[in-house]
Amino acid sequence: MVDEVEIDKEMTSELPGKIKELLTEFQDILLDDLLNELPPYRTHQHEIVEEPGSKPTFRAPYRLSPTELTDMKKQIEYLLAKGLIRPSTSPYGAPVLFTPKPDRSLRMCIDYWALNKQTIKNKYPIPRIDDLLDQLRGATVFSKLDLRSGYWQIRMANISIHKTAIQTRYGSYEYLVMPFGLTNAPAIFQAEMNHILRPLLDECVVVYLDDILIYSRKMKQHVEHLRRVFEILRRERFYVKLSKSEFSLEKVQFLGHMVSAQGVHVDPQEDRSRTCVEDTREREGVAAVPRLR
């Protein structure tokens, strides 16, 4: 597993060896698939609080292509096998749609537009990208961690599980973990990340939702910074997707920018693939917005 990690060849021969040792030590949290168990109850769970007088929202399934139906069936079977969803008899129901990923595979999205409209908004602040980038000035070595299906590592509050129900050709299901598409999901996730990583924020870590960037001025510092982050993630039982994480880099792509010791520059190769939010807004006649990550 460690051999699959991307390590910058321009670094000294000594540091990559130390980083590989670190990755071996913490390989229990470096996974490319989630465990077959629910995440622990954390400081932040996702509770859906609706406006007074709200009624359950229900929308019939969208028409899907044969290819989309095949993919949906596979994804539902995966979620059931992982214990992340269960059959539902809820009066709530949201339809499913698909949007293409950069690799041409399909991303399953839930259109919670009706539910989101009557949900009381969580005002927890998402960091300003320019503020995060300012913290990186002067750093010379970077590692970027991508949490494995980060939202699915947050539990739904028991009182709100039935509100996440989805309607499909193959039945109705509800999420035991936080699904993508709920209006307050970014705020809840950012709050949890800030909570667990607070001792390291703006010292050697910046975090934007499920993107964690570790930065250091010196290479020897970087191993210790990375260790401290791994120790927190292990303690809190958060898992990192190894294949999408990068270690010991002199320059790194982060939030649409290229960051290095020479400074921060807009990345001309920024990924502009469509997101679930964009496709959902288009169906509702709302202009799409550019993705930030």
Secondary structure, 3 states (H helix, E strand, C coil): CHHHCEECCCCCCHHHHHHHHHHHHCHHHECCCCCCCCCCCCCCCECCCECCCCCCCECCCCCCCHHHHHHHHHHHHHHHHHCCEEECCCCCEEEEEEEECCCCCEEEEECCHHHHHCECCCCCCCCCHHHHHHHCCCCCEEEEEEECCHHHHCEECHHHHHHHCEEECCEEEEECECCCCCCCHHHHHHHHHHHHHHHHECCCEEEECCEEEEEECCHHHHHHHHHHHHHHHHHHCCCECHHHCEEEECEEEECCEEEECCEEEECCCCCCCCCHHHHHHHHCCCCCCCCCC
